[in-house]
Amino acid sequence: MKKRTLSLITAAALAALLMTGCAQAAAYNGRTTTAPQTGESTTTDDAVEVAPESTASAPVAAPASEPTTSIAGGADAANGYIGEDAAKAAALEHAGLAESDLQGIRAKLEYEDGRAVYDVEFVRITDAGAEEYDYEIDATTAEILSYDYDAEYYIGTQTVEGSGTAVTADQAKQIALAHAGVAEADIRSLELETDRDNGRTVYEFSWKVGLTEYDYEIDADTGEILSYSQEQDD
């Protein structure tokens, strides 16, 4: 009787153990296992696989290029300046020349003592020699602030002998004053020198009218104006 009872107890215990093991196995089979995050997600059974988020940024549109502005001419107009062509025209009108008479001309915007000016230079070649002109024109008003003229004449193999009597100093002075458009009564600080230059005798005049200074070189034999300049003192 005791043996039968012991056998029944043992059978019941075994059955309980088997049922517990099956329940644990069933629970284990329905469980989802997730691997450590390494940029990809791994799941078992019916788990949904999630793609990693993209780290690449969307392309950024390049900024629209800004329109470019032409410096020559455009900058002059923006600053209220007369422009290079107008500066050339003012200088040529004063010199009594046309651009077609020249072998070269240029104008350049510069700043002197905080003032915008055009430096205009041009050259005329003749059978007698070369003439060089240099003007400073106010960039806003087109006023001629200063000018300079130099002439170099070809003498070839001939020797120019200065007699000293062809043109007197007073006559040379009147030639210079007439060219400058100045009355003798208006001038002050008149200076005169007689010099020899490249085998010729020349008169060198210098005077002032107001704040403007004039300089002239005149051939003593022919009365030809060899050079002249006008400049305003500050």
PyRosetta script that sets phi, psi and omega in degrees:
from pyrosetta import init, pose_from_sequence

init()
pose = pose_from_sequence("MKKRTLSLITAAALAALLMTGCAQAAAYNGRTTTAPQTGESTTTDDAVEVAPESTASAPVAAPASEPTTSIAGGADAANGYIGEDAAKAAALEHAGLAESDLQGIRAKLEYEDGRAVYDVEFVRITDAGAEEYDYEIDATTAEILSYDYDAEYYIGTQTVEGSGTAVTADQAKQIALAHAGVAEADIRSLELETDRDNGRTVYEFSWKVGLTEYDYEIDADTGEILSYSQEQDD")
pose.set_psi(1, -42.3)
pose.set_omega(1, 178.9)
pose.set_phi(2, -66.7)
pose.set_psi(2, -38.2)
pose.set_omega(2, 179.9)
pose.set_phi(3, -64.1)
pose.set_psi(3, -38.7)
pose.set_omega(3, -179.8)
pose.set_phi(4, -67.3)
pose.set_psi(4, -40.6)
pose.set_omega(4, -179.9)
pose.set_phi(5, -63.9)
pose.set_psi(5, -42.8)
pose.set_omega(5, 178.7)
pose.set_phi(6, -62.0)
pose.set_psi(6, -39.8)
pose.set_omega(6, 179.7)
pose.set_phi(7, -64.7)
pose.set_psi(7, -40.7)
pose.set_omega(7, 178.6)
pose.set_phi(8, -63.4)
pose.set_psi(8, -41.6)
pose.set_omega(8, 179.9)
pose.set_phi(9, -63.8)
pose.set_psi(9, -42.2)
pose.set_omega(9, -179.9)
pose.set_phi(10, -64.6)
pose.set_psi(10, -41.0)
pose.set_omega(10, 179.2)
pose.set_phi(11, -63.4)
pose.set_psi(11, -41.0)
pose.set_omega(11, -179.6)
pose.set_phi(12, -64.5)
pose.set_psi(12, -39.5)
pose.set_omega(12, 179.7)
pose.set_phi(13, -64.6)
pose.set_psi(13, -42.4)
pose.set_omega(13, 178.8)
pose.set_phi(14, -62.7)
pose.set_psi(14, -40.0)
pose.set_omega(14, 179.5)
pose.set_phi(15, -64.3)
pose.set_psi(15, -39.5)
pose.set_omega(15, 179.6)
pose.set_phi(16, -64.7)
pose.set_psi(16, -40.0)
pose.set_omega(16, 179.3)
pose.set_phi(17, -64.6)
pose.set_psi(17, -41.2)
pose.set_omega(17, 179.7)
pose.set_phi(18, -63.5)
pose.set_psi(18, -40.7)
pose.set_omega(18, -179.3)
pose.set_phi(19, -66.3)
pose.set_psi(19, -40.0)
pose.set_omega(19, 178.6)
pose.set_phi(20, -63.5)
pose.set_psi(20, -42.3)
pose.set_omega(20, 179.6)
pose.set_phi(21, -64.2)
pose.set_psi(21, -40.8)
pose.set_omega(21, 178.8)
pose.set_phi(22, -64.3)
pose.set_psi(22, -39.6)
pose.set_omega(22, 179.4)
pose.set_phi(23, -63.8)
pose.set_psi(23, -40.7)
pose.set_omega(23, 179.2)
pose.set_phi(24, -66.6)
pose.set_psi(24, -38.5)
pose.set_omega(24, 179.3)
pose.set_phi(25, -65.4)
pose.set_psi(25, -40.8)
pose.set_omega(25, 179.6)
pose.set_phi(26, -64.2)
pose.set_psi(26, -41.2)
pose.set_omega(26, 178.9)
pose.set_phi(27, -65.1)
pose.set_psi(27, -38.2)
pose.set_omega(27, -179.4)
pose.set_phi(28, -67.0)
pose.set_psi(28, -40.0)
pose.set_omega(28, -178.5)
pose.set_phi(29, -66.0)
pose.set_psi(29, -24.6)
pose.set_omega(29, 179.9)
pose.set_phi(30, -92.5)
pose.set_psi(30, -0.1)
pose.set_omega(30, -176.6)
pose.set_phi(31, -86.2)
pose.set_psi(31, 143.5)
pose.set_omega(31, 178.6)
pose.set_phi(32, -97.6)
pose.set_psi(32, 133.2)
pose.set_omega(32, 179.3)
pose.set_phi(33, -111.6)
pose.set_psi(33, 127.2)
pose.set_omega(33, -178.7)
pose.set_phi(34, -112.5)
pose.set_psi(34, 126.5)
pose.set_omega(34, 179.3)
pose.set_phi(35, -74.8)
pose.set_psi(35, 156.7)
pose.set_omega(35, 177.1)
pose.set_phi(36, -57.1)
pose.set_psi(36, 145.3)
pose.set_omega(36, -177.5)
pose.set_phi(37, -68.7)
pose.set_psi(37, 123.7)
pose.set_omega(37, 176.6)
pose.set_phi(38, -133.9)
pose.set_psi(38, 23.7)
pose.set_omega(38, -176.6)
pose.set_phi(39, 101.6)
pose.set_psi(39, -17.0)
pose.set_omega(39, 176.7)
pose.set_phi(40, -132.5)
pose.set_psi(40, 149.2)
pose.set_omega(40, -178.0)
pose.set_phi(41, -108.2)
pose.set_psi(41, 128.7)
pose.set_omega(41, -179.6)
pose.set_phi(42, -119.5)
pose.set_psi(42, 130.7)
pose.set_omega(42, -179.4)
pose.set_phi(43, -130.4)
pose.set_psi(43, 163.8)
pose.set_omega(43, 177.1)
pose.set_phi(44, -114.2)
pose.set_psi(44, 161.6)
pose.set_omega(44, 177.9)
pose.set_phi(45, 56.9)
pose.set_psi(45, -123.9)
pose.set_omega(45, -172.8)
pose.set_phi(46, -94.5)
pose.set_psi(46, 12.1)
pose.set_omega(46, 179.9)
pose.set_phi(47, -66.7)
pose.set_psi(47, 145.7)
pose.set_omega(47, -178.4)
pose.set_phi(48, -88.4)
pose.set_psi(48, 130.4)
pose.set_omega(48, 179.1)
pose.set_phi(49, -82.0)
pose.set_psi(49, 128.7)
pose.set_omega(49, -178.1)
pose.set_phi(50, -107.2)
pose.set_psi(50, 124.6)
pose.set_omega(50, 179.9)
pose.set_phi(51, -71.4)
pose.set_psi(51, 142.9)
pose.set_omega(51, 179.3)
pose.set_phi(52, -66.9)
pose.set_psi(52, 148.7)
pose.set_omega(52, 179.8)
pose.set_phi(53, -67.5)
pose.set_psi(53, 138.9)
pose.set_omega(53, 179.6)
pose.set_phi(54, -73.0)
pose.set_psi(54, 133.2)
pose.set_omega(54, 179.4)
pose.set_phi(55, -95.8)
pose.set_psi(55, -5.9)
pose.set_omega(55, -179.7)
pose.set_phi(56, -75.0)
pose.set_psi(56, 131.1)
pose.set_omega(56, -179.8)
pose.set_phi(57, -82.1)
pose.set_psi(57, 152.1)
pose.set_omega(57, 179.0)
pose.set_phi(58, -68.0)
pose.set_psi(58, 144.8)
pose.set_omega(58, -179.3)
pose.set_phi(59, -60.4)
pose.set_psi(59, 137.9)
pose.set_omega(59, -178.8)
pose.set_phi(60, -99.0)
pose.set_psi(60, 130.6)
pose.set_omega(60, -178.8)
pose.set_phi(61, -68.0)
pose.set_psi(61, 136.5)
pose.set_omega(61, 179.4)
pose.set_phi(62, -68.0)
pose.set_psi(62, 141.5)
pose.set_omega(62, 179.5)
pose.set_phi(63, -63.8)
pose.set_psi(63, 145.3)
pose.set_omega(63, 179.4)
pose.set_phi(64, -64.5)
pose.set_psi(64, 136.3)
pose.set_omega(64, -179.1)
pose.set_phi(65, -69.4)
pose.set_psi(65, 141.0)
pose.set_omega(65, 179.9)
pose.set_phi(66, -78.6)
pose.set_psi(66, 143.2)
pose.set_omega(66, 179.4)
pose.set_phi(67, -65.7)
pose.set_psi(67, 140.6)
pose.set_omega(67, 179.5)
pose.set_phi(68, -89.0)
pose.set_psi(68, 152.7)
pose.set_omega(68, -178.9)
pose.set_phi(69, -117.3)
pose.set_psi(69, 131.0)
pose.set_omega(69, 177.6)
pose.set_phi(70, -67.5)
pose.set_psi(70, 129.7)
pose.set_omega(70, -176.4)
pose.set_phi(71, -76.1)
pose.set_psi(71, -48.1)
pose.set_omega(71, -177.7)
pose.set_phi(72, -67.9)
pose.set_psi(72, 127.8)
pose.set_omega(72, 178.0)
pose.set_phi(73, 83.7)
pose.set_psi(73, -52.8)
pose.set_omega(73, -178.9)
pose.set_phi(74, -64.6)
pose.set_psi(74, -43.1)
pose.set_omega(74, 178.3)
pose.set_phi(75, -66.3)
pose.set_psi(75, -37.0)
pose.set_omega(75, 179.3)
pose.set_phi(76, -62.1)
pose.set_psi(76, -46.7)
pose.set_omega(76, -179.0)
pose.set_phi(77, -65.6)
pose.set_psi(77, -38.8)
pose.set_omega(77, -179.2)
pose.set_phi(78, -64.8)
pose.set_psi(78, -31.6)
pose.set_omega(78, -179.3)
pose.set_phi(79, -92.2)
pose.set_psi(79, 0.8)
pose.set_omega(79, -179.6)
pose.set_phi(80, 78.5)
pose.set_psi(80, 19.9)
pose.set_omega(80, -179.9)
pose.set_phi(81, -85.3)
pose.set_psi(81, 158.0)
pose.set_omega(81, -175.1)
pose.set_phi(82, -73.5)
pose.set_psi(82, -24.2)
pose.set_omega(82, -179.3)
pose.set_phi(83, 96.3)
pose.set_psi(83, 158.7)
pose.set_omega(83, -176.2)
pose.set_phi(84, -64.5)
pose.set_psi(84, -40.1)
pose.set_omega(84, -178.1)
pose.set_phi(85, -62.9)
pose.set_psi(85, -41.8)
pose.set_omega(85, 179.1)
pose.set_phi(86, -67.2)
pose.set_psi(86, -35.8)
pose.set_omega(86, 178.1)
pose.set_phi(87, -65.8)
pose.set_psi(87, -41.7)
pose.set_omega(87, 176.9)
pose.set_phi(88, -61.9)
pose.set_psi(88, -43.5)
pose.set_omega(88, -178.7)
pose.set_phi(89, -61.7)
pose.set_psi(89, -39.7)
pose.set_omega(89, 179.8)
pose.set_phi(90, -64.9)
pose.set_psi(90, -41.4)
pose.set_omega(90, -180.0)
pose.set_phi(91, -68.0)
pose.set_psi(91, -43.5)
pose.set_omega(91, -179.3)
pose.set_phi(92, -65.0)
pose.set_psi(92, -38.4)
pose.set_omega(92, 178.3)
pose.set_phi(93, -63.0)
pose.set_psi(93, -41.7)
pose.set_omega(93, 179.6)
pose.set_phi(94, -65.8)
pose.set_psi(94, -38.5)
pose.set_omega(94, -178.3)
pose.set_phi(95, -78.5)
pose.set_psi(95, -11.5)
pose.set_omega(95, -178.7)
pose.set_phi(96, 71.8)
pose.set_psi(96, 32.8)
pose.set_omega(96, -177.7)
pose.set_phi(97, -125.0)
pose.set_psi(97, 160.7)
pose.set_omega(97, 172.3)
pose.set_phi(98, -109.9)
pose.set_psi(98, 154.8)
pose.set_omega(98, -178.4)
pose.set_phi(99, -61.2)
pose.set_psi(99, -28.2)
pose.set_omega(99, 178.7)
pose.set_phi(100, -68.9)
pose.set_psi(100, -15.8)
pose.set_omega(100, 178.6)
pose.set_phi(101, -81.4)
pose.set_psi(101, -10.5)
pose.set_omega(101, -169.0)
pose.set_phi(102, -99.7)
pose.set_psi(102, 159.4)
pose.set_omega(102, 172.4)
pose.set_phi(103, -99.1)
pose.set_psi(103, -7.5)
pose.set_omega(103, 178.4)
pose.set_phi(104, 177.8)
pose.set_psi(104, 144.5)
pose.set_omega(104, 177.8)
pose.set_phi(105, -150.1)
pose.set_psi(105, 144.0)
pose.set_omega(105, 176.6)
pose.set_phi(106, -147.2)
pose.set_psi(106, 153.3)
pose.set_omega(106, 176.5)
pose.set_phi(107, -134.4)
pose.set_psi(107, 139.3)
pose.set_omega(107, -177.3)
pose.set_phi(108, -139.9)
pose.set_psi(108, 133.3)
pose.set_omega(108, 178.4)
pose.set_phi(109, -80.3)
pose.set_psi(109, 127.9)
pose.set_omega(109, 179.8)
pose.set_phi(110, -135.9)
pose.set_psi(110, 169.0)
pose.set_omega(110, 178.1)
pose.set_phi(111, -125.7)
pose.set_psi(111, 124.5)
pose.set_omega(111, 179.6)
pose.set_phi(112, -128.1)
pose.set_psi(112, 119.1)
pose.set_omega(112, -179.1)
pose.set_phi(113, 55.0)
pose.set_psi(113, 40.2)
pose.set_omega(113, 178.5)
pose.set_phi(114, 77.3)
pose.set_psi(114, 8.5)
pose.set_omega(114, -178.2)
pose.set_phi(115, -113.6)
pose.set_psi(115, 133.6)
pose.set_omega(115, 178.9)
pose.set_phi(116, -82.6)
pose.set_psi(116, 125.7)
pose.set_omega(116, -179.8)
pose.set_phi(117, -136.9)
pose.set_psi(117, 155.1)
pose.set_omega(117, 171.8)
pose.set_phi(118, -102.1)
pose.set_psi(118, 127.5)
pose.set_omega(118, 174.1)
pose.set_phi(119, -95.4)
pose.set_psi(119, 112.5)
pose.set_omega(119, -176.5)
pose.set_phi(120, -111.0)
pose.set_psi(120, 125.0)
pose.set_omega(120, 179.5)
pose.set_phi(121, -127.6)
pose.set_psi(121, 138.6)
pose.set_omega(121, 175.1)
pose.set_phi(122, -151.6)
pose.set_psi(122, 160.9)
pose.set_omega(122, -174.7)
pose.set_phi(123, -132.0)
pose.set_psi(123, 138.0)
pose.set_omega(123, 173.3)
pose.set_phi(124, -123.5)
pose.set_psi(124, 129.0)
pose.set_omega(124, 178.5)
pose.set_phi(125, -105.4)
pose.set_psi(125, 128.0)
pose.set_omega(125, 177.4)
pose.set_phi(126, -122.7)
pose.set_psi(126, 176.4)
pose.set_omega(126, 177.6)
pose.set_phi(127, -64.2)
pose.set_psi(127, -26.5)
pose.set_omega(127, -177.2)
pose.set_phi(128, -83.3)
pose.set_psi(128, -27.7)
pose.set_omega(128, -177.6)
pose.set_phi(129, 163.5)
pose.set_psi(129, -154.9)
pose.set_omega(129, -176.2)
pose.set_phi(130, -118.4)
pose.set_psi(130, 140.5)
pose.set_omega(130, 177.4)
pose.set_phi(131, -120.9)
pose.set_psi(131, 128.1)
pose.set_omega(131, -179.7)
pose.set_phi(132, -116.3)
pose.set_psi(132, 133.5)
pose.set_omega(132, -179.0)
pose.set_phi(133, -122.3)
pose.set_psi(133, 141.9)
pose.set_omega(133, 178.3)
pose.set_phi(134, -140.0)
pose.set_psi(134, 121.6)
pose.set_omega(134, -177.0)
pose.set_phi(135, -124.4)
pose.set_psi(135, 148.4)
pose.set_omega(135, 168.3)
pose.set_phi(136, -117.2)
pose.set_psi(136, 120.7)
pose.set_omega(136, -175.8)
pose.set_phi(137, -116.9)
pose.set_psi(137, 131.8)
pose.set_omega(137, 176.3)
pose.set_phi(138, -61.2)
pose.set_psi(138, 127.8)
pose.set_omega(138, -174.0)
pose.set_phi(139, -70.9)
pose.set_psi(139, -16.5)
pose.set_omega(139, -178.1)
pose.set_phi(140, -102.0)
pose.set_psi(140, -41.1)
pose.set_omega(140, -173.2)
pose.set_phi(141, -106.1)
pose.set_psi(141, -10.9)
pose.set_omega(141, -176.7)
pose.set_phi(142, 69.7)
pose.set_psi(142, 13.3)
pose.set_omega(142, 177.0)
pose.set_phi(143, -69.6)
pose.set_psi(143, 139.0)
pose.set_omega(143, 176.7)
pose.set_phi(144, -80.7)
pose.set_psi(144, 112.8)
pose.set_omega(144, -177.4)
pose.set_phi(145, -86.2)
pose.set_psi(145, -36.2)
pose.set_omega(145, 177.6)
pose.set_phi(146, -161.6)
pose.set_psi(146, 158.4)
pose.set_omega(146, 175.3)
pose.set_phi(147, -152.4)
pose.set_psi(147, 157.8)
pose.set_omega(147, -177.7)
pose.set_phi(148, -144.1)
pose.set_psi(148, 139.3)
pose.set_omega(148, -179.6)
pose.set_phi(149, -133.3)
pose.set_psi(149, 132.6)
pose.set_omega(149, 176.6)
pose.set_phi(150, -134.2)
pose.set_psi(150, 134.4)
pose.set_omega(150, 178.3)
pose.set_phi(151, -123.8)
pose.set_psi(151, 134.1)
pose.set_omega(151, 174.8)
pose.set_phi(152, -125.5)
pose.set_psi(152, 119.1)
pose.set_omega(152, -174.8)
pose.set_phi(153, -103.8)
pose.set_psi(153, 147.3)
pose.set_omega(153, 178.8)
pose.set_phi(154, -77.2)
pose.set_psi(154, 131.2)
pose.set_omega(154, 176.8)
pose.set_phi(155, -116.1)
pose.set_psi(155, -4.6)
pose.set_omega(155, 176.4)
pose.set_phi(156, 55.5)
pose.set_psi(156, -136.3)
pose.set_omega(156, 180.0)
pose.set_phi(157, -92.1)
pose.set_psi(157, -2.4)
pose.set_omega(157, -179.0)
pose.set_phi(158, -77.4)
pose.set_psi(158, 145.9)
pose.set_omega(158, 176.8)
pose.set_phi(159, -100.6)
pose.set_psi(159, 125.2)
pose.set_omega(159, -179.7)
pose.set_phi(160, -88.7)
pose.set_psi(160, 116.7)
pose.set_omega(160, 179.4)
pose.set_phi(161, -100.2)
pose.set_psi(161, 122.5)
pose.set_omega(161, 179.7)
pose.set_phi(162, -86.7)
pose.set_psi(162, 119.2)
pose.set_omega(162, 179.7)
pose.set_phi(163, -80.5)
pose.set_psi(163, -28.4)
pose.set_omega(163, -179.1)
pose.set_phi(164, 79.4)
pose.set_psi(164, 0.3)
pose.set_omega(164, -178.0)
pose.set_phi(165, -119.9)
pose.set_psi(165, -11.2)
pose.set_omega(165, -177.2)
pose.set_phi(166, -64.5)
pose.set_psi(166, -46.8)
pose.set_omega(166, 179.7)
pose.set_phi(167, -129.3)
pose.set_psi(167, 124.2)
pose.set_omega(167, 178.8)
pose.set_phi(168, -79.5)
pose.set_psi(168, 166.3)
pose.set_omega(168, 179.1)
pose.set_phi(169, -62.0)
pose.set_psi(169, -39.2)
pose.set_omega(169, 180.0)
pose.set_phi(170, -67.2)
pose.set_psi(170, -39.2)
pose.set_omega(170, 176.8)
pose.set_phi(171, -64.0)
pose.set_psi(171, -41.4)
pose.set_omega(171, 178.4)
pose.set_phi(172, -63.5)
pose.set_psi(172, -37.9)
pose.set_omega(172, 177.7)
pose.set_phi(173, -62.6)
pose.set_psi(173, -43.1)
pose.set_omega(173, -179.7)
pose.set_phi(174, -65.5)
pose.set_psi(174, -35.2)
pose.set_omega(174, 176.6)
pose.set_phi(175, -62.6)
pose.set_psi(175, -43.1)
pose.set_omega(175, -179.3)
pose.set_phi(176, -67.4)
pose.set_psi(176, -44.7)
pose.set_omega(176, -179.2)
pose.set_phi(177, -64.2)
pose.set_psi(177, -39.7)
pose.set_omega(177, 179.1)
pose.set_phi(178, -64.7)
pose.set_psi(178, -40.5)
pose.set_omega(178, 179.4)
pose.set_phi(179, -65.7)
pose.set_psi(179, -38.9)
pose.set_omega(179, -178.9)
pose.set_phi(180, -78.0)
pose.set_psi(180, -15.1)
pose.set_omega(180, -177.9)
pose.set_phi(181, 71.8)
pose.set_psi(181, 35.8)
pose.set_omega(181, -176.1)
pose.set_phi(182, -119.8)
pose.set_psi(182, 138.5)
pose.set_omega(182, 176.2)
pose.set_phi(183, -85.2)
pose.set_psi(183, 141.2)
pose.set_omega(183, -178.0)
pose.set_phi(184, -60.1)
pose.set_psi(184, -31.0)
pose.set_omega(184, -179.3)
pose.set_phi(185, -67.7)
pose.set_psi(185, -18.9)
pose.set_omega(185, -176.7)
pose.set_phi(186, -92.7)
pose.set_psi(186, -10.6)
pose.set_omega(186, -173.3)
pose.set_phi(187, -88.1)
pose.set_psi(187, 158.8)
pose.set_omega(187, 175.1)
pose.set_phi(188, -143.5)
pose.set_psi(188, 160.3)
pose.set_omega(188, 178.4)
pose.set_phi(189, 56.1)
pose.set_psi(189, 48.1)
pose.set_omega(189, 179.2)
pose.set_phi(190, -75.4)
pose.set_psi(190, 129.7)
pose.set_omega(190, 178.5)
pose.set_phi(191, -125.9)
pose.set_psi(191, 141.5)
pose.set_omega(191, -180.0)
pose.set_phi(192, -133.9)
pose.set_psi(192, 133.9)
pose.set_omega(192, 173.9)
pose.set_phi(193, -134.4)
pose.set_psi(193, 145.1)
pose.set_omega(193, 174.1)
pose.set_phi(194, -109.4)
pose.set_psi(194, 129.6)
pose.set_omega(194, -174.0)
pose.set_phi(195, -138.4)
pose.set_psi(195, 162.4)
pose.set_omega(195, 174.7)
pose.set_phi(196, -109.1)
pose.set_psi(196, 127.2)
pose.set_omega(196, -177.7)
pose.set_phi(197, -136.8)
pose.set_psi(197, 116.9)
pose.set_omega(197, -179.6)
pose.set_phi(198, 53.4)
pose.set_psi(198, 42.4)
pose.set_omega(198, 175.7)
pose.set_phi(199, 82.2)
pose.set_psi(199, 4.3)
pose.set_omega(199, 179.3)
pose.set_phi(200, -122.3)
pose.set_psi(200, 152.5)
pose.set_omega(200, 176.4)
pose.set_phi(201, -89.7)
pose.set_psi(201, 132.9)
pose.set_omega(201, -178.5)
pose.set_phi(202, -130.5)
pose.set_psi(202, 148.5)
pose.set_omega(202, 171.8)
pose.set_phi(203, -98.2)
pose.set_psi(203, 134.0)
pose.set_omega(203, 177.5)
pose.set_phi(204, -115.1)
pose.set_psi(204, 115.7)
pose.set_omega(204, -178.6)
pose.set_phi(205, -110.5)
pose.set_psi(205, 146.1)
pose.set_omega(205, 174.9)
pose.set_phi(206, -147.1)
pose.set_psi(206, 130.9)
pose.set_omega(206, 177.7)
pose.set_phi(207, -154.8)
pose.set_psi(207, 170.8)
pose.set_omega(207, 179.6)
pose.set_phi(208, -128.0)
pose.set_psi(208, 145.2)
pose.set_omega(208, 170.5)
pose.set_phi(209, -130.1)
pose.set_psi(209, 109.0)
pose.set_omega(209, -173.7)
pose.set_phi(210, 64.5)
pose.set_psi(210, -123.8)
pose.set_omega(210, 178.7)
pose.set_phi(211, -99.8)
pose.set_psi(211, 9.2)
pose.set_omega(211, -177.7)
pose.set_phi(212, -103.2)
pose.set_psi(212, 131.0)
pose.set_omega(212, -180.0)
pose.set_phi(213, -108.3)
pose.set_psi(213, 136.7)
pose.set_omega(213, -179.0)
pose.set_phi(214, -119.5)
pose.set_psi(214, 143.9)
pose.set_omega(214, 175.3)
pose.set_phi(215, -136.1)
pose.set_psi(215, 133.7)
pose.set_omega(215, -179.5)
pose.set_phi(216, -136.1)
pose.set_psi(216, 145.6)
pose.set_omega(216, 169.0)
pose.set_phi(217, -123.2)
pose.set_psi(217, 125.8)
pose.set_omega(217, -175.3)
pose.set_phi(218, -128.7)
pose.set_psi(218, 133.7)
pose.set_omega(218, 178.8)
pose.set_phi(219, -66.1)
pose.set_psi(219, 126.1)
pose.set_omega(219, -176.6)
pose.set_phi(220, -74.2)
pose.set_psi(220, -17.0)
pose.set_omega(220, -180.0)
pose.set_phi(221, -91.8)
pose.set_psi(221, -38.0)
pose.set_omega(221, -172.7)
pose.set_phi(222, -112.4)
pose.set_psi(222, -16.0)
pose.set_omega(222, -175.3)
pose.set_phi(223, 78.7)
pose.set_psi(223, 9.1)
pose.set_omega(223, 179.7)
pose.set_phi(224, -71.9)
pose.set_psi(224, 136.3)
pose.set_omega(224, 175.1)
pose.set_phi(225, -78.5)
pose.set_psi(225, 114.1)
pose.set_omega(225, -177.7)
pose.set_phi(226, -86.4)
pose.set_psi(226, -34.9)
pose.set_omega(226, 177.9)
pose.set_phi(227, -160.7)
pose.set_psi(227, 155.5)
pose.set_omega(227, 174.8)
pose.set_phi(228, -157.7)
pose.set_psi(228, 156.9)
pose.set_omega(228, 178.1)
pose.set_phi(229, -151.7)
pose.set_psi(229, 154.3)
pose.set_omega(229, 177.5)
pose.set_phi(230, -140.1)
pose.set_psi(230, 132.7)
pose.set_omega(230, -177.5)
pose.set_phi(231, -147.9)
pose.set_psi(231, 140.2)
pose.set_omega(231, 178.9)
pose.set_phi(232, -93.1)
pose.set_psi(232, 132.5)
pose.set_omega(232, 175.0)
pose.set_phi(233, -79.0)
pose.set_psi(233, 145.7)
pose.set_omega(233, 177.8)
pose.set_phi(234, -77.9)
pose.dump_pdb("model.pdb")
